[in-house]
């Protein structure tokens, strides 16, 4: 059968991410309504649980170098939406692979972080699609992910791992960036036609 789609939801009001589905539990992170790139913030929805304090949703925490999860009140999120795509970034083979319902729909060579500023491994998601950074350096389109470098990236909003085009296709494939994932411009345009926001991203 078809693989169940992943889910994401927009953040409709600022909230705190908790370690457990209870307001008295430890705080993991804050969850603003807007991203650093000034787009609507979204979270990947992983689970739901009703407790004495109401309905809670387990989400993937954006903006951390490693995969992390926590709980937010359901009331802080808008309507969840399904997504059937998944992107895998293979740092060893220097490739990105996009699947839909588990079937490969795109594969392309990529450049990833250099040794001193590696692209962080883990489970993340596509947080936004951006044309604001259209330029020779970033190419025609860029995607912001929920991943954050432990060191730095060349992302304008500081530290987040982007997936974007390039004016140096000769450096692809390779380990050359500050943590972002670079694709040839024709490949980022193909990816843009196939990959919606909310798509889970696995960096291996």
Protein Blocks (a to p, Z undefined) as FASTA:
>chain_A
ZZddddddddfbdcdddfbdcfkbccfbdcdfbdfkopacddddfbdcddfkbccddddd
ehiabdcdddddfklpccddddfbdcdddfklopacddeehiafbdcddddddfklccde
dddddfbdcfklgcfknombdcddfbdcfkbccbfngoiacddddfblmlpgcdfbgoia
cddfklmmmmmmmmcghiacddZZ
